[in-house]
């Protein structure tokens, strides 16, 4: 009935709690043969990558769909009609560019000039994670719904994104524009994992949190494991590392694990990953520190450039040995070293002496290949390497410009490297699922963030907090 409603509705809303079959419903719809592809829009590159992976796994014909972020699709329109859209800002200033992009593209669509192009390109519009739309994105989708049959999928309890602009009211703006078709209420994620009681508990938690209540983390002892946080931060990290290691060793070696850390403190998440072998960091789409490092590579030289690279890469991999390298480099530069220089030290020497982009690429490669190093921020490090490589292949571009190009490619094409065992914030992990989840401090979360965190794990949820009743 719900699939038929999605395919037959001219306009409507599916309320979709986490794990209740929304993605399955979307993939079912996309598998129905159609003359023109369905347009599927969502918010994040991670969401795009996850949906594309599932569609590929289910062998849904690729000519049945076009999947993109809302901003990625708007950007394609703006590039096709640059004069008509008339966007003045650039992606180099994303806080100004993306709001302007949404408004200008919406204005151009509303003018009616490309109605027939849109109708001839797509059969229907499906919008995922609708609760994350800001007002400008909501207006854009409303305009598209005048042209295409449109169904939006969302859940107000998963509204944790803020793309910089005001958010529409779920009741007054969203539900009044998109009439309710159905609310999904079967916890398929957990039924499929043979943990239906965990799924029902999480659905009950959603209702409680939606109504302003608190939840008891001792309420589902078979699958929800609560650990009390102490006042000793170092001891907490040690205990959390032991627990994540136990989750991995006591379960199937192929099981995935998502660790939800402090959304306000990315360095704390990086630190956890650096001390936990096999855990990778999920990076924010803006790659802020990568573009900053790239700018430093453009503007520094000599020993300052070399040390900045070592210092920056030390935030992405363990075992760099920056202090020891800096001690030995003056002797190596003077030719007085008794111990032969390592490959990394020779690469550092070349950076100091030439400062060329080839030398920077060589140093990054030497650090990555060294058996003593371990990269725990693979996404950030690969973006940095790709930026340097792009600037070598096209010398007209600075490394900073190249980093911005790589960032925009990942923003709109989707970063397909979703690690099997990863740490991130609810903001970065929302839309992803795993067999197991580990929440490092549930006590500091809002109800929406708490619900998103609790609903990631299909087989088990392990929670740290100072009290068992949260928030």
Secondary structure, DSSP 8 states (H G I E B T S, - for coil): -HHHHHHH-SEEEEEE-TTSSHHHHHHHHHTS--SSEEEEEES-HHHHHHHHHHHHHTT--GGGEEEEEHHHHHHHHHHHTHHHH---S-GGGHHHHHHHHHHHHHHHHHTTTTHHHHHHHEEEEEESSGGG-BHHHHHHHHHHHTTS-EEEEE-GGG-----SS-B--IIIIIHHHS-EEEEE---HHHHHTT-HHHHHHHHHHHHHHHTT--EETTTTTTTEEEEE--S-HHHHHHHHHHHHHHHHHHS-TT--EEEE--TT-HHHHHHHHHTSTT-EE---TT-HHHHHHHHHHHH--HHHHHHHHHHHHTTTEE---HHHHHHHHHHHHTT--SS---HHHHHHHHHHHH--HHHHHHHHHHHHH-TT-EES-HHHHHHHHHHHHHHHH-TTS-HHHHHHHHHHHHHHH------SEEEE-HHHHTT--EEEEEES-GGG--HHHHHHHHTSEEEEEEEEESSSEE-
